[in-house]
Amino acid sequence: MLANIMNYWRPPDRFQKLWEKATAGRENFDKDAIKLLSHGFIHDGYLERGQRRELTGEWIVFAKQDGVNYYLTLGAHGDDEAIWRRCKACAVEFPEVRILQETR
């Protein structure tokens, strides 16, 4: 999550616009300005990257079966074979998860 937020705010003018919006018409940097700034910085930046399908970093890999999520490992894009090996290593712990019983 941190890498995505940092990547979003890399262009300096982007943060400047948020700062101006949060402090516009305020004499002091008050609680409402802090709310606007923190919400915009974290939520809006992350949400916009997600909407543009630009999220990067590690992902939680899970198998969904019969309405239950089985959390297996973390993974990064392009590391598919290593992710599959780590998931298969969980097969003994989750014998009920059908996909882990498959061979590739």
Helices and strands as residue ranges (DSSP letters): H 2-8, H 12-23, H 31-39, I 40-44, H 45-51, E 58-65, E 68-76, H 80-89, H 98-101
